[in-house]
Amino acid sequence: MKKFIRNWWFSIAMWLVALFITIWVIVGYFVYANDDDFIYSLLMINTLGPILMCITIGVANQPRKEN
């Protein structure tokens, strides 16, 4: 398990950051959404870029499979 964590820690961290951003925006949407649903919908759409970037970085930094 130690070897797995040592090799995969950055990928796991990036996936957790992407998950955190998603949850943060969804919770913020439901807490602050009143009449301006359009503005909050745009906010949710604008967070897709950073989320996809974190997921891509996490996938790109996966360790290679050992033979």
C-alpha positions in Angstrom: 0.0 0.0 0.0 2.9 2.4 0.7 4.3 1.9 -2.8 0.9 2.6 -4.3 0.5 5.8 -2.4 4.0 6.9 -3.1 3.5 6.4 -6.8 0.0 7.7 -7.1 -0.2 10.5 -4.6 -0.2 13.4 -7.1 -2.9 11.9 -9.3 -5.1 11.2 -6.3 -4.5 14.8 -5.1 -5.6 16.2 -8.5 -8.7 14.1 -8.6 -9.6 15.1 -5.0 -9.1 18.8 -6.0 -11.4 18.4 -9.0 -14.0 16.7 -6.7 -13.6 19.5 -4.1 -14.2 22.2 -6.7 -17.2 20.5 -8.0 -18.8 20.0 -4.6 -17.9 23.6 -3.6 -19.6 25.1 -6.6 -22.7 22.9 -6.3 -23.1 23.7 -2.6 -22.6 27.4 -3.3 -25.2 27.2 -6.1 -27.8 25.8 -3.7 -26.9 28.2 -0.8 -26.8 31.4 -2.8 -29.2 30.8 -5.7 -32.2 33.1 -5.4 -33.4 34.8 -8.5 -30.2 35.0 -10.6 -30.1 31.4 -11.8 -28.5 32.5 -15.0 -25.4 33.9 -13.2 -25.0 30.9 -11.0 -25.4 28.6 -14.0 -22.6 30.5 -15.7 -20.5 30.1 -12.6 -21.0 26.3 -12.7 -20.2 26.2 -16.4 -17.0 28.3 -15.9 -15.7 25.8 -13.3 -15.6 23.0 -15.9 -12.3 24.3 -17.2 -10.4 24.0 -13.9 -12.1 20.7 -13.1 -11.1 19.1 -16.5 -7.6 20.5 -16.1 -7.2 18.9 -12.7 -8.5 15.6 -14.0 -6.2 15.8 -17.1 -3.2 16.5 -14.9 -4.1 13.6 -12.6 -4.4 11.2 -15.6 -1.2 12.4 -17.2 0.8 11.9 -14.0 -0.2 8.3 -13.5 2.8 6.1 -13.1 3.7 3.8 -15.9 2.8 0.1 -15.6 5.7 -2.0 -14.5 6.5 -5.3 -16.2 
